[in-house]
Amino acid sequence: MRMRQIILDTETTGLSWERGNRVVEIGCVEFVERRPTGRTYHQYIKPDCDFEAGAQEVTGLSLERLAGEPPMEQVVEAFLEFIRGAELIIHNAAFDVGFLNNELSICGAQYGKLADHVTGIEDSLLMARQRFPGQRNSLDALCKRLGVDNSHRQLHGALLDAQILGEVYIALTSGQEEIGFGDPAATSAQEGPVSVRVDLSAPRPRVVVPAAELAAHQARLEKLRKKAGKCVWDLIDPPVAAAAEA
């Protein structure tokens, strides 16, 4: 099965759905096998509340601008259809997931939670914090650090931010061979932030382990289990037999 991912971002009327703030824009970009397919989902949404101070300036949206847009109840089916069966990639996922779960709850209990419609949710902010501990890991900071052009990002916009996040995610999760570092010595000699140029049109390299090597690996692990009673590898990757029974 081909890996399908949806890069997702939202804009809201404020910072807390618990205080009654609502989603006003959803932007999604489809990736298959870590490549953009050109398919996107973008929807402005009319909220039933006013913007909090500062939120309107950040997004450039207003109640007047959104007056002719549909409420969430009218677009929820199309949104869920677009993301269904994919892995979601979200920057600061707890924020967007909390808002979207609240929207689904308002639309009706039959819609459940966001996680009920996808295969998983990956938080690119947590990934960035693990890779760059102690550094600023906002989307703008990552663009600067990873060499992703965001000069056209004057205001926060869900679709634009999702498109930028897609490039950041690929740069963040790519190995050196994938992102095209040709000379390790030259790369290590560079000073300052490394500018990563990811060719989104190139196929992703894939490593396929031969069956014989897999069998030899499992045999070695089995010897370790019998000798020591356990194997540290099992903490990362459960034994084949146990996984088959689960």
LOKOL-541875 format. One record per residue (C-alpha): residue in three letters; x, y negated, z. Coordinates in steps of 0.25 Angstrom, whole numbers, plus 5000, padded with zeros to 4 digits. Layout:
N
ALAXYZ...
# end
This chain:
246
MET500050005000ARG500549864996MET500849775008ARG499849655008GLN500049535017ILE499249405018ILE500049285023LEU498949205031ASP498849065037THR497648985043GLU497348845046THR496448805058THR495748685064GLY496648705077LEU497648795084SER496648875092TRP495448955087GLU495048975102ARG494748825102GLY493848845091ASN494848805079ARG494548875066VAL495248925053VAL495148825042GLU496148885031ILE496649025028GLY497749055018CYS498249185014VAL499249235004GLU499349385000PHE500649454999VAL500849604994GLU502149674996ARG502649535002ARG502349464989PRO501249354987THR500149404978GLY499649264975ARG498349304982THR497949204993TYR496749175002HIS496549025005GLN495248975012TYR494948845019ILE493848865030LYS492848765036PRO492948765051ASP491848735061CYS492748655070ASP493648525069PHE495148525067GLU495948505080ALA496948395081GLY498148415072ALA497548535064GLN496948455053GLU498248385051VAL499048515050THR498148575040GLY497648455032LEU496248505033SER494948445039LEU493548475042GLU493148385030ARG494148465021LEU493548605025ALA492048565025GLY491848635012GLU492648755015PRO491948885020PRO491848935035MET492649055039GLU491449145038GLN491349125023VAL492749155020VAL493149265030GLU492749385021ALA493649325010PHE494849305020LEU494749445026GLU494649505012PHE495949435008ILE496749475020ARG496149615022GLY497149735023ALA498449645023GLU499449605033LEU499349465037ILE500549375039ILE500249255047HIS501249145054ASN500849135069ALA499749245066ALA499149235080PHE498649095076ASP497949135063VAL497449265068GLY496849205080PHE496049105071LEU495649205061ASN495149305071ASN494349195077GLU493749165063LEU493449305060SER492749315074ILE491949195070CYS491549255057GLY491049375063ALA491449495072GLN491449585059TYR492749525055GLY493549565067LYS494949515068LEU495949475057ALA496849595060ASP495649685057HIS495749645042VAL497249655040THR498449755042GLY499249665051ILE499649525055GLU501049485054ASP501449355061SER502549285053LEU502849195065LEU503149305074MET504049365063ALA504749225062ARG504949215077GLN505649355077ARG506549315066PHE506849175070PRO506749175086GLY506749045092GLN506548965079ARG505348895074ASN504548985066SER503448905060LEU503048915046ASP503848795042ALA505048835050LEU505048965043CYS504948905030LYS506148815033ARG506948935039LEU506649035027GLY506648935016VAL505248945012ASP504748815005ASN503548745013SER503748605008HIS502348605002ARG501748635016GLN501348495021LEU500048545028HIS499748685034GLY498848755024ALA498448905026LEU498748955012LEU500048875010ASP500548915024ALA500249065020GLN501049055007ILE502248995015LEU502149095025GLY502149205015GLU503549155010VAL503949145025TYR503549285028ILE504249345016ALA505549265020LEU505349305035THR505249455032SER506149475020GLY507549535021GLN508749475014GLU508649565002GLU507149525000ILE507349375001GLY508549374992PHE509849355000GLY510849394990ASP512149364998PRO512149395013ALA513449325015ALA512949205008THR511649205016SER512349215030ALA513249105026GLN512049005025GLU511848905036GLY510448855040PRO509148925037VAL509149035026SER508248995014VAL507449115010ARG506949124996VAL505949234994ASP505549274980LEU504149314982SER503949364968ALA505049474970PRO504649614975ARG504949654989PRO506049754991ARG505549884998VAL506349985005VAL505850135003VAL506450235012PRO506650375006ALA505850485012ALA507150565015GLU507650445023LEU506350435031ALA506450585034ALA507850575039HIS507450455047GLN506350525054ALA507150645056ARG508250565063LEU507150495072GLU506550625076LYS507950675081LEU508050545089ARG506750575095LYS507050715099LYS508450675105ALA508050555112GLY506550565114LYS506250445107CYS506650355095VAL506850205095TRP506350205081ASP504950255085LEU504750115092ILE504850055078ASP504250155069PRO503450275075PRO503750415072VAL503150465059ALA502350575066ALA501850485076ALA501450375066ALA500750485057GLU499850525069ALA499450385073
# end
